[in-house]
Amino acid sequence: MVTHFFTASSLDGFIATDEHSLVWLLTQDVDPDGPMGYNAFEKNIGALAMGSSTYEWVMRHEEGRWGYSQPTWVFSHRELELPENADVRLTQQDVQSIHAEMSAAAGDQDIWIVGGGDLAGQFADAGLLDEVWVQYAPVTLGSGAPLLPRRLDLELLEVARNRNFLCGRYSVVST
């Protein structure tokens, strides 16, 4: 089992705007079935983790419909409305204890840290993040939520072009 941070980033290193929006990403030309694309990646995922800002954006963007079949842990210190008929769990626990639950739920599949960058960094700080996948979009945002707001040493494992995106897969060497 591998724990991944799979995300898109602007060329200047932001994964969301200052308002936590991903609308900038939806206008970019990428093939979800292309090299290092979302569809093949998601098939190997057995559990998800996301921060509350990412969760709230997904719920707004999808008009309250939940698009994931995997059990999902949402890290939040606030009460959030949960979708019906979905395995979404709110937690305030540390990532280490939740990672054990996620691993059990994922079985022989992988774990995906959906967002944000600080949450992925918390998993890295605990020695629980194995890979970082970044799809760099041909856009700059100027400011916003940083890709990873801490130092990580990474080793490049794979690179591909997916239409207008430069995609890289990295192994986490150390935090």
DRENMI-910762 format. One line per 4 residues: their letters; for each residue x, y, z of N, C-alpha, C. Coordinates in Angstrom, 2 decimals, decimal comma, m for minus. Each point is the difference from the previous one (the first is absolute). Layout:
<nodes>
a = X:Y:Z:X:Y:Z:X:Y:Z | ...
</nodes>
This chain:
<nodes>
mvth = 0,82:m1,17:0,00:m0,82:1,17:0,00:0,88:1,25:0,00 | m0,42:0,97:m0,80:0,74:1,25:m0,12:m0,94:1,15:0,34 | 0,51:1,00:0,70:m0,76:1,20:0,30:0,50:1,10:m0,94 | m0,92:0,52:m0,83:0,31:0,98:m1,04:m0,62:1,36:0,33
ffta = 0,70:1,04:m0,40:m0,60:1,32:m0,13:m0,06:0,25:m1,49 | m1,19:m0,10:m0,60:m0,22:0,18:m1,42:m0,77:1,30:m0,17 | 0,60:0,96:m0,69:m0,61:1,32:m0,10:0,43:0,71:m1,27 | m0,67:1,08:m0,28:0,41:0,91:m1,07:0,54:1,27:0,66
ssld = 0,90:0,65:m0,71:0,60:1,23:0,50:0,15:0,99:m1,14 | m0,10:1,27:0,34:0,37:1,04:m0,96:1,53:m0,03:m0,14 | 0,50:0,62:m1,03:1,45:0,04:m0,21:0,72:0,71:1,13 | m0,69:0,92:0,68:0,64:0,71:1,11:m0,27:m0,67:1,35
gfia = m0,47:m1,25:m0,02:m0,03:m0,80:1,21:m1,22:0,10:0,90 | m1,17:0,34:m0,57:m1,21:0,07:0,80:m1,02:m1,03:m0,46 | m0,71:m0,60:0,96:m1,00:m1,02:m0,35:m1,42:0,55:0,05 | m0,18:1,18:0,55:m1,30:0,66:0,06:0,24:1,50:0,14
tdeh = m1,02:0,77:m0,33:0,10:1,45:0,14:m0,10:0,39:1,47 | 0,14:1,29:0,27:m0,16:0,49:1,37:m1,39:m0,31:0,55 | m0,99:m0,13:m0,90:m1,38:m0,31:0,40:m0,26:m1,51:0,01 | 1,07:m0,80:m0,10:m0,08:m1,47:m0,01:m0,72:m0,54:m1,22
slvw = 0,04:0,72:m1,10:m0,68:m0,43:m1,23:0,95:m0,79:m0,90 | m0,60:m0,95:m0,71:0,73:m0,79:m1,01:m0,54:0,28:m1,40 | m0,82:1,02:m0,15:m0,60:0,29:m1,29:1,07:0,20:m1,07 | 1,13:0,60:0,36:1,10:0,21:m0,95:0,44:m1,32:m0,64
lltq = m0,09:m1,09:0,74:0,44:m1,30:m0,49:m0,97:m0,58:m1,02 | m1,28:0,26:0,16:m1,02:m0,60:m0,85:0,00:0,55:m1,42 | 0,71:1,08:m0,24:0,07:0,57:m1,35:1,23:m0,48:m0,77 | 0,81:m0,85:0,62:1,25:m0,45:m0,61:m0,21:m1,29:m0,80
dvdp = 0,82:m0,19:m1,04:m0,11:m1,15:m0,89:0,82:m1,17:0,53 | m0,68:m1,00:0,55:0,65:m1,20:0,51:m0,89:m1,19:m0,34 | 0,59:m1,15:m0,22:m0,74:m1,22:m0,32:0,01:m0,91:1,23 | m1,15:m0,20:0,66:m0,02:m0,85:1,19:0,40:m1,44:m0,28
dgpm = m0,05:m0,41:m1,27:0,43:m1,35:m0,38:1,41:0,00:m0,59 | 0,63:1,17:m0,05:1,32:0,13:m0,60:1,11:m0,39:0,96 | 1,24:0,25:m0,41:1,17:m0,35:0,82:m0,11:0,61:1,40 | 0,22:m0,83:1,01:m0,06:0,40:1,41:m1,33:0,67:0,34
gyna = m1,05:m0,40:m0,69:m1,31:0,60:0,17:m0,76:m0,50:1,22 | m1,03:0,74:0,32:m0,82:m0,25:1,18:m0,67:m1,37:m0,02 | m0,59:m0,38:m1,13:m0,83:m1,21:m0,03:0,79:m1,26:0,36 | 1,17:m0,18:m0,56:0,81:m1,18:0,35:0,48:0,07:1,45
fekn = 0,38:1,19:0,44:0,45:0,18:1,38:m1,10:m0,38:0,98 | m1,19:0,52:m0,20:m1,11:m0,16:0,94:m0,45:m1,46:0,14 | 0,21:m0,81:m1,02:m0,41:m1,41:0,05:0,74:m0,79:1,07 | 1,17:0,48:0,42:0,81:m0,71:0,99:m0,16:0,55:1,41
igal = m0,97:0,89:0,20:m0,15:0,67:1,28:m1,11:m0,66:0,82 | 0,34:m0,32:1,26:m0,96:m0,64:0,88:m0,51:0,89:1,12 | 0,66:1,13:0,25:m0,43:0,93:1,05:0,56:1,38:m0,31 | m0,73:1,04:0,43:0,38:1,38:m0,27:0,05:0,82:1,28
amgs = 0,86:1,03:m0,03:0,05:1,00:1,06:m0,05:1,37:m0,67 | m0,72:0,92:0,62:0,00:1,37:m0,53:m0,25:0,97:1,14 | 0,48:1,20:m0,22:m0,24:1,07:0,95:m1,38:0,58:m0,21 | m0,45:0,80:0,95:m1,36:0,53:m0,06:m0,20:0,97:m1,16
stye = 1,00:0,80:m0,35:m0,16:0,93:m1,13:m0,20:m0,75:m1,30 | 0,78:m1,05:m0,22:m0,16:m0,82:m1,20:m1,38:m0,66:m0,01 | m0,38:m0,56:1,13:m1,30:m0,66:0,11:m1,13:0,98:m0,31 | 0,05:1,18:0,58:m1,07:0,98:m0,22:m0,04:0,44:m1,46
wvmr = 1,16:0,15:m0,64:0,01:0,39:m1,41:m0,61:m1,11:m0,85 | 0,37:m1,25:0,27:m0,56:m1,14:m0,75:m1,52:m0,03:0,15 | m0,48:0,17:1,22:m1,44:m0,06:0,22:m0,73:1,16:m0,70 | 0,59:1,19:0,00:m0,61:1,13:m0,72:0,03:m0,24:m1,50
heeg = 1,16:m0,43:m0,49:0,17:m0,20:m1,44:m0,91:m1,10:m0,53 | m0,18:m1,04:0,79:m0,83:m1,14:m0,41:m1,45:0,16:0,47 | m0,34:1,18:0,50:m1,36:0,31:0,46:m0,51:m1,02:0,99 | 0,88:m0,39:0,95:m0,38:m0,90:1,07:0,06:m1,49:m0,34
rwgy = 0,32:m0,33:m1,24:0,12:m1,42:m0,39:1,42:m0,46:0,30 | 0,12:m1,18:0,57:1,31:m0,55:0,34:0,45:m0,90:m1,12 | 1,18:0,23:m0,56:0,46:m0,73:m1,17:0,97:m1,14:0,28 | 0,25:m0,31:1,26:0,96:m1,05:0,32:m0,70:m1,18:0,65
sqpt = 0,45:m1,20:m0,34:m0,57:m1,21:0,62:0,85:m0,46:1,19 | 1,22:0,46:0,10:0,91:m0,41:1,07:m0,35:0,69:1,32 | 0,30:m0,66:1,12:m0,15:0,68:1,28:0,94:1,21:0,05 | m0,52:1,11:0,55:0,74:1,26:m0,01:0,01:0,59:1,40
wvfs = 1,18:0,44:0,43:0,16:0,69:1,28:0,23:1,47:m0,31 | m0,82:0,86:0,58:0,12:1,45:m0,17:0,53:0,56:1,31 | 1,16:0,63:m0,06:0,65:0,59:1,17:m0,53:1,41:0,17 | m0,73:0,22:1,11:m0,60:1,30:0,23:m0,23:0,21:1,49
hrel = 0,10:1,26:0,42:m0,33:0,37:1,38:m1,40:0,63:0,05 | m0,69:m0,04:m1,12:m1,36:0,53:m0,08:m0,97:m1,13:m0,30 | m1,25:0,22:0,34:m1,05:m0,94:m0,39:m0,35:0,28:m1,47 | m0,04:m1,04:m0,81:m0,33:0,14:m1,41:m1,15:m0,94:m0,34
elpe = m0,82:0,43:m0,93:m1,09:m0,86:m0,47:0,59:m1,11:m0,86 | m0,45:m1,23:0,25:0,51:m1,16:m0,73:m1,00:m0,46:m1,04 | 0,49:m0,50:m1,14:m0,92:m0,49:m1,03:m0,69:m1,29:0,45 | m1,21:m0,20:m0,49:m0,72:m1,23:0,29:0,56:m1,14:m0,83
nadv = m0,13:m1,21:0,51:0,41:m1,21:m0,72:1,46:0,02:m0,43 | 0,85:0,56:0,84:1,43:0,03:m0,28:0,76:m0,26:1,30 | 1,15:m0,62:m0,12:0,83:m0,29:1,17:0,99:1,14:0,19 | m0,49:1,10:0,58:0,82:1,18:0,27:0,02:0,19:1,50
rltq = 1,21:0,10:0,57:0,17:0,08:1,45:0,76:1,28:0,35 | m0,56:0,78:0,90:0,70:1,18:0,50:0,93:m0,42:1,13 | 1,18:0,59:0,03:0,94:m0,33:1,07:0,80:1,22:0,42 | 0,35:0,03:1,28:0,92:0,99:0,54:1,25:m0,69:0,52
qdvq = 0,09:m1,32:m0,21:1,14:m0,76:0,49:1,25:0,29:m0,83 | 1,15:m0,41:0,52:1,24:0,19:m0,72:0,07:m0,98:m1,18 | 0,81:0,36:m0,98:0,08:m0,79:m1,22:0,52:m1,42:0,24 | 0,85:m0,17:1,00:0,58:m1,32:0,26:m1,07:m1,01:0,39
siha = m0,88:0,36:0,92:m1,04:m0,94:0,41:m1,02:m0,23:m1,12 | m0,31:1,04:m0,76:m0,95:m0,15:m1,11:0,62:m0,81:m1,13 | 1,29:0,14:m0,24:0,66:m0,77:m1,05:m0,17:m1,50:0,24 | 0,07:m0,42:1,24:m0,20:m1,42:0,31:m1,41:m0,44:m0,38
emsa = m1,00:0,82:0,31:m1,38:m0,31:m0,39:m0,15:m0,02:m1,52 | 0,62:0,97:m0,65:m0,08:0,07:m1,46:0,65:m1,22:m0,64 | 1,14:m0,43:0,54:0,69:m1,17:m0,53:m0,87:m1,24:0,11 | m0,66:m0,16:1,13:m0,89:m1,15:0,19:m1,16:0,06:m1,00
aagd = m0,56:1,17:m0,20:m1,13:0,16:m0,93:0,43:m0,20:m1,45 | 1,21:0,42:m0,33:0,48:m0,10:m1,39:0,32:m1,43:m0,40 | 0,28:m0,86:0,96:0,34:m1,38:m0,32:1,29:m0,06:m0,79 | m0,04:m0,60:m1,18:1,20:m0,12:m0,83:0,15:1,16:m0,99
qdiw = m0,85:1,02:0,15:0,09:1,17:m0,87:0,74:1,13:0,70 | 0,21:1,09:m0,72:0,79:1,12:0,49:m0,87:1,06:0,67 | 0,68:0,96:0,63:m0,65:1,14:0,66:0,34:1,26:m0,78 | m1,01:0,86:m0,16:0,17:1,25:m0,73:m0,26:1,17:0,94
ivgg = 1,00:0,84:0,18:m0,17:1,28:0,69:m0,45:0,97:m1,08 | m1,29:0,31:m0,02:m0,58:0,80:m1,07:0,44:1,46:0,12 | 0,01:0,53:1,17:0,38:1,40:0,21:m0,37:0,39:1,40 | 0,60:1,02:0,42:0,93:0,89:m0,64:1,44:m0,33:0,32
gdla = 0,83:0,95:m0,39:1,43:m0,16:0,15:0,45:m0,12:1,44 | m0,64:0,75:0,89:0,38:m0,09:1,41:m0,35:m1,37:0,56 | m1,14:m0,56:m0,39:m0,38:m1,34:0,47:1,01:m1,03:m0,52 | 0,37:0,09:m1,26:1,02:m0,91:m0,54:1,30:0,15:0,77
gqfa = 0,34:1,24:0,35:1,20:0,25:0,79:m0,06:m0,62:1,37 | m1,18:m0,02:0,62:m0,14:m0,65:1,30:0,26:m1,50:m0,11 | m0,49:m0,62:m1,07:0,29:m1,42:m0,23:1,50:m0,20:m0,22 | 0,63:0,90:m0,74:1,44:m0,09:m0,23:0,76:0,17:1,31
dagl = m0,40:0,97:0,82:0,66:0,22:1,29:m0,03:m1,24:0,88 | m1,07:m0,78:m0,13:m0,16:m1,23:0,79:0,66:m1,21:m0,67 | 0,67:0,23:m1,15:0,64:m1,10:m0,71:m0,98:m0,90:m0,72 | m1,18:0,53:m0,35:m1,07:m0,82:m0,58:m0,31:0,32:m1,45
ldev = 0,75:0,89:m0,61:m0,22:0,36:m1,40:1,10:m0,63:m0,84 | m0,39:m0,81:m0,98:0,97:m0,72:m0,82:0,29:0,69:m1,33 | m1,04:0,52:m0,64:0,17:0,58:m1,33:m0,77:1,30:m0,14 | 0,54:0,89:m0,85:m0,65:1,25:m0,37:m0,13:0,00:m1,52
wvqy = m1,22:0,10:m0,47:m0,29:0,10:m1,44:m0,49:1,43:m0,24 | 0,64:0,71:m0,90:m0,42:1,37:m0,29:m0,22:0,15:m1,50 | m1,18:0,50:m0,36:m0,33:0,34:m1,38:0,08:1,53:m0,08 | 1,06:0,50:m0,62:0,22:1,45:m0,08:m0,80:0,58:m1,16
apvt = m0,93:0,90:0,33:m0,85:0,65:m1,00:0,70:1,23:m0,56 | m0,25:0,32:m1,25:0,64:1,17:m0,62:m0,70:1,30:0,38 | 0,05:0,30:1,29:m0,63:1,21:0,52:0,76:0,42:1,26 | 0,02:1,30:0,27:0,53:0,48:1,28:m1,14:0,67:0,75
lgsg = 0,03:m0,11:1,33:m1,05:0,58:0,84:0,48:1,20:0,79 | 1,30:0,11:0,23:0,54:1,13:0,74:m0,05:m0,15:1,50 | m0,99:m0,69:0,50:m0,13:m0,27:1,43:m1,05:m1,10:0,17 | m0,13:m0,47:1,24:m0,99:m1,02:0,27:0,52:m1,04:0,97
apll = m0,58:m1,18:m0,05:0,41:m1,11:0,86:1,22:m0,68:m0,62 | 1,13:m0,02:0,71:1,22:m0,55:m0,58:m0,09:m1,52:m0,19 | 0,73:m0,48:m0,98:0,06:m1,43:m0,30:0,37:m0,80:1,24 | 1,11:0,31:0,61:0,44:m0,65:1,25:0,70:1,06:0,84
prrl = m0,65:0,49:1,05:0,57:1,10:0,78:1,04:m0,45:1,03 | 0,93:m0,82:m0,43:1,11:m0,46:0,86:1,04:m0,64:m0,91 | 1,14:m0,28:0,55:1,07:m0,60:m0,78:m0,17:m1,52:m0,05 | 0,11:m0,52:m1,22:0,08:m1,44:m0,23:1,09:m0,24:m1,03
dlel = 0,78:m1,03:0,20:0,95:m0,42:m1,02:m0,66:m1,13:m0,78 | 0,01:0,16:m1,32:m0,70:m0,93:m0,88:0,94:m0,55:m1,06 | m0,31:m1,19:m0,49:0,74:m0,60:m1,11:m0,97:m0,18:m1,16 | 0,36:0,51:m1,17:m0,85:m0,11:m1,18:m0,03:m1,45:m0,47
leva = m1,21:m0,57:m0,11:m0,17:m1,38:m0,44:m0,50:m0,09:m1,43 | m0,85:0,95:m0,40:m0,64:m0,08:m1,31:m0,41:1,39:m0,43 | 0,02:0,24:m1,29:m0,44:1,27:m0,56:m0,76:m0,28:m1,29 | m1,03:0,81:m0,27:m0,79:m0,18:m1,22:m0,63:1,33:m0,38
rnrn = m0,38:0,08:m1,26:m0,80:1,13:m0,46:m1,42:m0,52:m0,23 | m0,96:0,68:0,60:m1,40:m0,31:m0,22:m0,65:1,27:m0,54 | m0,13:0,02:m1,32:m0,46:1,20:m0,72:0,81:1,21:0,45 | m0,61:0,98:0,69:0,73:1,20:0,41:0,66:m0,11:1,37
flcg = m0,10:m1,15:0,64:0,53:m0,18:1,35:1,34:m0,72:m0,02 | 0,89:0,45:0,85:1,26:m0,69:0,29:m0,23:m0,78:1,28 | 0,11:m1,32:m0,08:m0,34:m0,86:1,14:1,26:m0,64:0,56 | 0,12:0,02:1,31:1,14:m0,62:0,66:m0,45:m0,85:1,17
rysv = 0,66:m1,15:0,14:m0,24:m0,87:1,17:1,30:m0,11:0,75 | m0,05:0,28:1,30:1,18:0,06:0,85:m0,15:m0,94:1,18 | 1,11:m0,54:0,44:0,07:m0,76:1,25:0,45:0,95:1,09 | m0,62:m0,11:1,17:0,42:0,82:1,13:1,27:m0,62:0,59
vst = 1,09:0,76:0,00:1,28:m0,47:0,52:0,10:0,32:1,48 | m0,30:1,26:0,37:0,03:0,40:1,41:m0,78:1,29:0,18 | m0,37:0,24:1,25:m0,71:1,25:0,32:0,93:0,93:0,75
</nodes>
